Amino acid sequence: MTGPAATERRDRATRVFDSMGTVVSLTAGAADGILDEAAAAVEGTFAGYDRRFSLYRPDSELSRIAARELSLAAAGPKVREMYALAMHWQLEANGVFTPVRTDGVLDLSGVVKAAAIRDAGEVLLGLGLTDWCLNAGGDVLTHGGPGPGAAWRAGIVDPADRGALLADVTLGPGRQALATSGSSERGAHIWSPAGAEPLAQVSVLAADIVTADVLATAVLAGGVPLLEEAVRRWPVQVLAVRPDGSLLGTPGWKRP
């Protein structure tokens, strides 16, 4: 993990660090004197999740569970909280989303990054920072705006051309979180049921990052039937890319 890097603009500034195998950035008003403190607090939040849940760290609680050195019941409260969250979403997503890999290893990566983003957002608000954009590997959570009367905006990359954008998204009240899941990034925590129409990429716009991230993963695995169910059951907007490059989006996707 590297320390926060600094990028300055006249109206706002960005601090960047590496965590969980991805790049995390925090953007806020350049004139805010607590940005460095806030960035350090966000980095600490992500580091705490990584220490507990990384299956690449032999000393993490999840690695010890996988090695049968620690039982889930004896794990710390945060591990049990994330397991309960993952099981909740497994039920909500009709079993498509699961925290257990095909080899039987407990893998909570399907909820951990989103939970780290969520908790980091709470830390920022607790520090009094109200206008910020937090981006962790393309999953985005925002609060407020980049300036008076302005809104945060995010782009969705075309999976067929990583240098092109499919959509430009406005984030604001009721739609503060954006998460994207692609077929090239599928992990062992999801699987595709037989007969599901495949999707190449799914982006979900929601009020909270956990809902956005989990549903993006679940809809990618479950295909069009789960997309239709997700839109019926949750106040979300979904933009999906089929393997042939055609788009499938909810009617409200382009509304600011």
N, C-alpha and C positions, 0 to 999 in steps of 0.2 A: 504494500500500500504506500502511496506517495502522499506527501502533504498537499494541502490545497494550493493550486496554482491560481494566479490572478489574471483576470482579463478586464480591462477598464474601458468604459464608454463615458461620454459626458453625462448621460442620463441614468446609467445603471452599470453594475459591475458583476462579474461572475467569478466564483471560486470553484475549482475542479479538483477531484481526487479519484483514485481508483479503489474499488471495493467490489467484492462478490464477483470478480471476473469481468467487471464492466466499468464504465466511466460514469461518475456521478457529478452533476453540476448544480450549483445553486446560484441563481441570478436574482438580484434585488437592487434597490436604489443605491446608486454610487455614493450618495451623500449620507447614507445611513452608517453611523459610527460603529454599529455592532455587527457588521457583516462578517468580519473575521472571526469573532466569537461565535456567531451563528454557524458559520461553515465548520468550525472545529466541533461544535456540538452535533451537527449533522453527521460528520465523519465518525464521531464517537458512537452514535446510534447505529450506523451501519456496521462498524467494527464489532460491536456487541453481538449483533445478529450473526455475523460471520463466525465469530468464536464459538457460538453455540451450535450453528446449523450446517456449517460447511462439511461436506463429505470428503473434501480434499485435505482437511486438517485432522490428523489422527487423534488429536486431543479434544475435539469438539464432542459435545454430548451426543450428537446424532451419529458420529463415527463410532463412539463407544457403544451405542445401542446396536449399530450394525455389526460390531465385533462381539456382541453378546457380553460385553463387560458391564453394561448398565441396562436396567430394565426401564421401559417407558414410565412405569408407575413410580420409579425412584428418581426419574429425571427432574430437573428444575421446573418451577411453575411456568416459565416462558415456553419451554419445550412442550409441556402439556397443553398450554393455551394454543400454540400453533397447530398441534395435532388436532385439537377439538375444532379449530377453525377449518382445517383441511377436511375433516370428516363432515362438518356441516355442509361444505361446498360439494363434497362427493354426493351427498343426499340431494342437494338442490339441483345438481347437474345430472341427475339420473345415472350416477355411477361412471360417467365419462371422465370426470376429474377424480383422480385417486392419489393418495399420498404414499402408496406402496408400489414399488417397482416390480417388474415381472420376475425379478430374482428374489423377491421377498424383502428387499431392503427398504426401510422407512426413509422416504425422501420428501422433505417438506418444502423443497424449492418452489413449488407451485404457489405457495402463499407467503414465503419468507421475504422475498424482495419487496412485494407490495406492502407487507406489514412494516418493513423497515422504512419505506417511503412515508407511509401513514404516520408512524411514530415520529419520524424526523419533522414532519409538518407540524405535529403537536408541539414539538420542542421549539420550533421557530415562533409559533404563536405565543408560547410561554415566555419567550424572550422579548416579546413585544414587536416582532417583525411581522407586519401584516400584508406587505406587497412583495411576493416572491414567486419564483418558478423553480421547482425542483425536478430534475430530469435524471433518471437512473436507467441507462441503457435504452433510452427511447420511451420509457414509461414515465409519464409526466403528471405531476400534481401541482396545482397553482392556488394562489390566494391573492385577492386584490387585483392589482394591475401594474404594468410597468411605469405608469405615469397617470396624472389626472385625466379622467375620462377615457383612458386607454385600456385595452384588454390584452391579455397574453394570447399569443398565437403559436400554434405548433403545426409542423408539416408531417404528412404521412408518406413514407418512401414507397415508390413503386418496386415490388419484389422482382420484377423482370429487368429493372434498370435502376440500380441503387443511386444513380446520380439524378433521378427525376422524382418529382413529387406527384402523388395521386390526388392529394387534397390539402387544403390549408384550413386549419381548424381554429375557431375562436373559442377560448375557454373563459368561463365566468361562473356566476352563481348557478348552482344546479348541474353544472357540467364542468367541474374543476379538474377532472382526472381523465387522462387518455392513455390507453395501453394497447399495444400491438403485439400479436403473436403470429409467427410465420412458420411454414412447414419445415424450413431449413433449421429452425430453432427448437423443434419438438424435443421434449425431454422424456424421461421414463415415467413421469408422473401423469402422462396422458396417453390415451390409446383411441383409435378410431373404430367404432362399431361397424359391423358388416352392413353394407347397404347404404351407409351415409354418403351423401354427395360430397366429395372432397373439396376442400378450400385451400388455397395457397397462402392466404394471409387474412387475418381478421383484426380490425381495430374497433375498440369499444370506448365510447365517450360516456362517462357517468359522473355522479356527484362525488364518489369516493374511489380511491385507487384500488382497494381490494376487490370491489365489485368489477371494476373495469378490467383489471388484470386477470382475475379468475375466469370471467366470462369470455375474454379474448382467447384464452387457452382452451376452455371447454368448447366454445363454438368452433374453433379450428378443428378440434378432434371430432365433435359431434356432427359437423356439417350443417346443411341448410335446415333440417328439422329442429336442431337445437337453437339455431339462430332465430327461427320463428318463435320458438317457445320463450327464449330469453327476452325478446321484444315484448311479448305478451305479459311476462311476469315482472319485469324490472323496468324502471324509467331510464332506459339507456338508448343510445343511438349506435348503430352498428354499420360498418363499412367492410364488406368482404370482397376478396379477390378470388375468382375461380381460377383453376389451373390454366384455362385458355386466355386469361388476362381480363375477362369481362368482369364488371363490377356488380355487386348486389348490395344495395344500401337501403336503410330505413328512410322514410319520407322526410324526417326532420334533420337528416344528417347535415345539410348545408345551411341550416338556419343559424345565424350568429347567436 
